């Protein structure tokens, strides 16, 4: 090992490339130090570190690599990354502390100037024996970055096992340890819980909630937009629906795709709002950038064109994980441009700390993809920075947004209960789509029985720290501007306070207007819960059960009780009532029943 690599292990920047939180520029972050101490104390062969995106997994891993090289525990390092772009980023980061990794390695002996190689999971999948031979010849540390990718396909998992089974040490890293399938991840320990379900067991975990409290990541403000959608099915039927209203799974999917259609009015309105938000954020963070995560190449090109029309400036377009795309990401990372548009899983390879505003313009609805996508915006560079992510009012997405701080592990077994669905058990096909490295137009879109006709947008709510704020407002209205104009540099508790004030002002303004002028549902967000079709049916069922019980207690007929509930709580018959109205009636029946006891 060179003197440079050995000596630099004692003088590491905590967040090369430059991502230390305030006040820690000369030492490791507390979690990185804690994970290092645990590792050094236990000296395990396998170690799984789960740290939220943006927390500094690269820094921890390279600090550990430097320590192991310096103490002659290992003689070389192999880094396995999900994409070509990330492979190069690893080599650059390692080079900054004197560990030289060859990101172009393909075969044969490694040059004497290198301490190891950086490769992709796909590359290992093609030639596992090549890597096994290298690992067998010299004591090796293998760093498996975002190791959940080793479960993407059976062949990748098997290739990793074959290639790295003889390794002296293996360090597995991930920001999102949960997967929606049950493919075991290589070199990960699974332990059975009380319900008999085997779950991944991390050796060190540093979740989003902890990172937020430490100021290592930014808090995220989610701005959700509803609106009226109209589309035509294969049978020729025209369907109209409003985003956020309970619908069947198919209808939600088609309404969602209608919203994202660049020819409608929803996307231009949301991009306009996101650009206004970016302008506000840039007052405090002059180099702040924005990213649209698109579903496919055609949409990405259309969104880039819309951004040009809205802003008068060109957006950086990243269509696939090729060398050109990697260069464009690097260029955008280092310049001052406002917008980038990227496709699908390129989001995980987009490592641009200045990204502060995002638009979730894809129909991928797995918690894994959502967490990775939001992870692009949470890297904290200085105190008080916030991230803003715009999304459609889709029940699954709002659930994920409200559960940002929930830590999950990868389960090898699924709970099997009659009629109970696991909300995180998305289809394997969707996971494959989400994890595709290629983003070519497959032509599948043309075969789907669906045609988007028109869409409009309505500002719906703001989600922050598990709470919801705001009444519905038209794009461009004073009420919408109130939320878009929240300063970009604020302490987390100041964000909460400002959102409460904005909502109070909106409610006061609404009360002064005559009822005839109210063309939108003028209720605060917490009184307009977004639920699925299934959840709404469950609420109706619960109400009917409660009313049935109260019939026996009071002696009054069902119809009389339902009528009385409508009189007291307001609203239409229960078949047409919203989730909020049903919950109100359930609470009222409970109250009546309690009084009679």
N, C-alpha and C positions, 0 to 999 in steps of 0.2 A: 504493500500500500504506500502511496506517496505521502510525503510530509504534509502537503497541502490538505489532503483528505483527513489526515489524522489531526492536524492542528485545528482545522475549521470545525471539528466536532465540538470544540470548546467555545467557539465564537459564533454560534448560529443566530442568524436573524430569526425571530419567531414565525415569520410569515412571509418568507420569500415566496412569490414575488410581491413583497410589500403589503402584507395584509394584517399586520399586527393591530390589535385594538389599542386605544390610547394608553400611554403609560407603560407599555410592556415591550418597547422596541428592543431592549437589550437582553430579554430572557424569554424562555418558553412560556406560552399561556399555561394557566393552572392545570387545565385538563391534559395538555400535552405532557407536562411535568409529571402529573399523577399517573398517566398511562406508562411513561418511561420508567418511573420508579417501580410500578407493579411488574413490568416486564423484566427489569434488571434483577429484581428480587426473586422472581419465580423461574426465570430462564426457560420458558416453555418452548417446545418445538413448534407448536401452532398457537397463534394468537389472533383473535378476531376483535378488531376495534371498530365500533359503530360510532360515528360522529356525524352530526348533522351537516348537510352541504354548506360550505363556506366557513367551517370551523377550523380548518387547517390540517386535514389528514395528511397532505403531502409533506408538510413540515415535520410532523410527528414521525412519519415513516422514514424520511431521509435522515433525521436526527438519530433514529434507532439504527439505520443502516451504517451510518458513520461510526456509531459506538461499537457495533459488532465487527466492523472492519478493523477499527483501531485496536480492539482487544483480541484480534485474530481468531474470533469465534467463527467467522466466515472469511472466505478469500475473494468472493465475487458476489454480484447482485444481479438478479433478473427481475425487471418490473413488467407485469402484464397489465395492460390497460384496455378499456373497451373500444377505443377508436384510434385511428392514425393520428388525429390532432392531439389527443391526450397523451399518446405515446411520446410525441415530440415535446409536449409541455413538461413531462416528467424528466426527459433528458436535459432540458434547459435548466429546470429547477435544481437537479442534481449537480449539474455543472457549476452552478453558482456557489456550491459549498465544496467543490473540489472532487466530487464523485463523477467520473466520466462514464456515461452510458452511451452505447452505440444504438441510435434509434433506427438505423438503416440495416441492421444485421439481418442476413438471410441464410447464410450457411458457412461452413468452414471454421478455421481457427479465428479467434478474436484478436484484433490488434493489441499489441502490448501496452499501448497508452490507455486502454479502457479498463474500468473496474467491472464492467458487465454490460448488459443489453436491456433495451426497452422494446417490448413486442406487444402485439395485440392478441386477444383471445382467439380471433379468427386465424391468426398466424400460427398459434400453438396447435389449433385444430387441424391445420394442414400438415404440419411436420412435428408431431409430439416426440418422436425418437431423437430428432436432432437436439432438442432441448434437454431430453433425459440424459443423453451422452455428455452434454456440457455440465449438467448438475452432478453426474457421477464422477467426473474427472476432478472437480475442485469443490471444496465446501462452499455451499451457496445459500444466500438468503433470497427467497422468492417473495416479492411484494405483489399481492393479487389485488389490484385496485378495482373498486366497485365489484366485489366478488359475486354479487347476485347474478352478474352476467355469465358466470361459469355454469349457471343452471338454465341458460337460455335454450340450449339444445342439448340433447343427450350426448351428441358427439363432442361438444365443447367440454362438458363436464368430464367425460371419459378421457379426453386428450389431456386435460389438466392433471387428472389423477396419474395417468401414465407418465407424463413429462416430469412432474414435480414430486412424485412419491419419494424419491431418494434424497430430496433436499434436506440440508442440515437444519435450516429454520424457514418457517413460512409465516408471513404476516398478511392477514386478510383484512381489507378495509372496505367499508361501505357506509353510505349515508342513509340508505334505504334497505334494511335487511329483509323486509318482508317481500314475498313474491306472491302472485295470485295463484300460481300452480303449486304442485307438490313435488317438483323435481328436487332431489337433495343437492345441496351446494357442496362441492368438494372441500375437504379440510375444515368443515364447520361441524362443531359438536351439537347434537340435538339431545335435549333432555325432556322427559315426559312430565307434563304438568298434572294437576289434580284431576283434570277431566280425561287423562289418558292420551292427550294430544302432544306429540313430539314437537318441540319448538327450538329454534336456534338459540344457543347460549353464547352471548358475547362475553369476552374477557374484560372489556372496558367499554362503557357506553357514555356518550356525551350528547344528550338530546337537544332538540331545538329550544325547549323551555329553559334548560340550563344555560345554553349559549346566549339566549336572549337576555336572561338575567345578568350574565357576565358582560354584555355589550359586545360579544364576539360576532353576532349576526344582527341584521336589521329586523325590526318588527315589520309585518306586512299588512298594509291596508288593502282589502279586496273591495273593488267597486263592481257591483253586479248590475247587469242591464237586462230588463225584460223587453216585452214588445209583442206586437201581433204578427203572426206568421201565417202564410197561406201557401199550400203546395198541392200538387196533383199526384194521386197514386197511379199505379200501373193500370188499375181498373178504370181510370179516367175520373175518379171521384175527386172533387176539390175539397180540401179540408182546411179549416181555419182554427187556430188555437193561439193562446197567449203563453209565452214562456213563463214557467213558474206555476202554472195551473196543473193540478193532478191529471196525468195522462197515462195511457198504457206505455210500455217500454218502447214499442215501435213508434208511437206518435211522438214521444220525447225525442227519439233519435232523429225523426224526420223534421220536427220543429227546429231542433238544434242545427241540423245541416242547412235548413232554410235561412236561419240567422246568419250563418257563416258564409252564405253565398255572396260573393263580392258584387253581384249585380243588384242586390236588394239595397234597402236603406239602412239596415241594422249595422253592418260592418263600417260603412263610411261615418255614421254617427259616433260609433264607439272609438274608431281611430281618431276622429276629430277631438273627442273628449280626452283620450289618452295623450294626444299631442298637447292639449291645453295643460293637462296635469304635468307633462314633461317640462313645459315652459315655466310653470310655477316652481317645480323642483330645482330647475337650473338656476333660479335666482339665488339659491343657497349652495347648490352643488353644480358649478358651472359646466363640468364635463359630463353630467349625467346623460345616460343613453337609454334608449327604449328598444324592446325586442318583441316582435310578433312571432308566436310559434304557430305555424300553419300545418295543415294536414297533408298537403301534396304540392307538387311543383306548380301546377296551373294556378291554384289559389294563391300561393306565395307570390307568383309574378303579378297577379291581379292586385294583391294587397300592396305590393311595392309601387304599383302604378297609382293606386288610390292615395298613398302617402305622398307621392310626388305632387298630385293634384291638390291635396289638402295643405301641404307645407311649402310647396315650391322648391323643395330640395330632394335629392335622390336618396333612396334607402339602399343600404348594403344588402345584397341578396345572396344567401347561402343555401344552395340547392342540394349539395351532397357532400359526403365526407371524403372528397378528393383533395389533392394537394392544393388546388386553386382555392377551394373553400377554406382550408386551413389558413392560407395566407390572408384571405379576406377577413377572417375572424381576428387574426393578429393585428391587421391594419386597423380594423374598427376599434379594437381594444386600446390602441395607442393614439387614435385621433380624437377629434372633438365632434364627430358627426352625430346626428340625433337618432337615426332609426336603422335597425337591422331587421330583416325578415329571414327566418330559418325554418327548415322543414323537419318534422318528427323528432327522432331521437338525436338529431344533431344538437338538440338543446342540452344534452348531457355533456357534449364536448365543447359547448360554448362557455368559456371561462373568462368572463369579462367583468371585472369587479365594478366598473362604472355603470353597469346596467342597473337602473333604479325603477323603470316603468315597464310593465309587461302586458301583452294582450294574449290571452289564452284562446287561440282561434283554431283549435283542433277538436275533433270529436272523440279523442281517446279518453276513456273515463276510468282508468285504473288508478288506484291510490299511489302505486309505484311511480307511474309516469307523472302524475300531478306533483308529487313531492320533488321529483327530479327537476321538473319544469320550474317550479317556484324557487327551487334551490339556486337557479341562475341569478336571482335578484337579491339574495339575502346577505351577500358578503359585506361586512361592515368595514369601512375604511376609517371613519372618524365618528365621534360621539354624535348621536342625534339624527343620523341618517335614517330615513324610512324607505320602504319599497312599496310600490303601488301596482297591483295586478288587476286588470280588467277581465271580467268573465261573464258568460251568459248565465241567466238565472235557471240553472239546471240542478235538481235536487242533489245528485251525487257530488257535483263540484262544490256546492255550498256546504255539504257535510264535510268534505275533505278540508275546505278552508277553515271551518269552525274547529277542526280537530288537528290543526297544525302541530300542536304540542303533544299529541298522543304518540307514545313510543310503541312500535309493534315489532314482533319477531316473525321470522319465517316459520310457518307451521307445515309439517310434513303430513299431517292428518287433518281431515275436515270434520267438524262436528256434524253428526248425522241425526237430525231431528225432523220429525214429520212436518212437512210444510214450512220449514224454516230455512230461509236463504241467508247465506253468509254475504253481507254487502261487499266484502272485499274479494269474493271468489268470482272474479270476472272470467270470461271464457278464455281458454288457452290461445284461441285464434287471435283475440284482441291483444293479448300480451305479446304474441309473435309480431303482430303489426307494430306495436309500440316499440319493440326492441330491434326492429329492422334497421340495419345500418344503411341500406340502400333506400333511396326515396324516389325511384322511378315511378312514372305514372303507369300503373299496371293495366289500365283500361277497365278495372272493376267498377269504377264509379258509373260508367255508361250502362252497365248491366243491371244496376239497382233500380227497383220499381218505384221511381220517385222523380218529381220535377219541382224545383223551387219556383214559386210564382212571384211572391212579394213579401217584404218584411219591413217593419219599422222598429225603432228603438225607444225604450222608456227607461230612464234612470230608476233603478229599483231599490237598492239598499247598499250600505257600506258594512262590511264585516271586519271586525277588529278585535283581536284577543278574545275570541269566543262569543262576543256580543254583536248585535245587529242594530244599525241606526238608519234613520232617514225615512221620508215618505216618498212616494213615487213622484217623478218630475219629468217634464219634457226636455229633450236635449236642447241646450242653448238657453234654458230658463235660468232665472236668478237662483232658484233653489239648487239646480244642478251645479252651477258655478260655485256656490257656497262650499260644496264638498270637494270639487276639483281644485279649489284655491287654498286648501290646507297647506301651510308652509312645509317645505321639504326637509327642514332641519328642526326636529322636535324631540323632547324626551318622551318615552312611551306613555307616561301618565298624562302628559300635556295633550297627546293625540286623543286619548280617551275623553278628556275634559272638553276639548274643542268639538269633538263629534257630538257629545251630549248637548253642548250649547247650540250647535248648528241645528240639531233636531228640534230642540225647544223653540228656536226661532221659526222653524218651518211650521211647527204645530200652531204657534201663535198666529202666524200669517194666514194659515188655512182657516182658522176659526173666524177671522174677520171677513172672509169672503162669503158671499151668498151661496147656499147649497147648489143652486142652479149652475154655478160656474165650475163646480168640481167635476171635471171630465176624467179624472184618475182616482184610483182608490186612495183616499186621503187618510190612511192609518199608518202609525209608525211601524217600522219593520218587525219589531217583536210581536206585534199583533197580526202580522201577515206571514205566518210560518209557511215555508215552501216544503211541501210533502209529496211523496210519490202517490201514484194511483192506489197502490197496495196499502200504504199507510192511511189514506183517506177512508178506504173500505174498513180498515181495522177500527178507526175512530167511530164510524157509523155503527159498527157492530157493538163497540163498547157502550155507545150512547143507548142503543136499543136494549142491551143487557141491563144497564143501570135503570132505564125507564121500566123495564119488566119487573125488576126487583122492587121498585117504588110502587108499582101497581098493587102488589101483594100487601105492601106496608100501608098504603093510603086508601086502597079500595076504589080509586079513580080509574077509569079506562085509559088505555094507551093514548088514544087520540087527544083526550082532554089534557093529559100531561105534556104531550108534544106541543099542543097549541099554547099552553101556559108558558112553556119554555121559550117559544118564539115571541110571545108578548113581552116577557121579562128581558130576554137577551137580545131581541131583534133578529133580523135576517130571514132568509127564505126557508122553505121546508128542508128537513135534514138531507134529503136526496140531492139538494142543490147547494147546501151550506158549505162554507170554506172550513178548512181545518181549525182555524182560530175560533170560528163560531161554534163548531162541534165541541171543542175543548171547553169553551165557556159554558155550554149547556151541560156537559158532563159534570163540571165543577158545581153548577147550580143544583142539579139533581142530588149530588152528594151532600150539599149543604142542607137541602130539604130533608133528606133521609136522616141525617145526623140529628136535626132538630126534633124529629118525631120519636127518637129512641127514648 
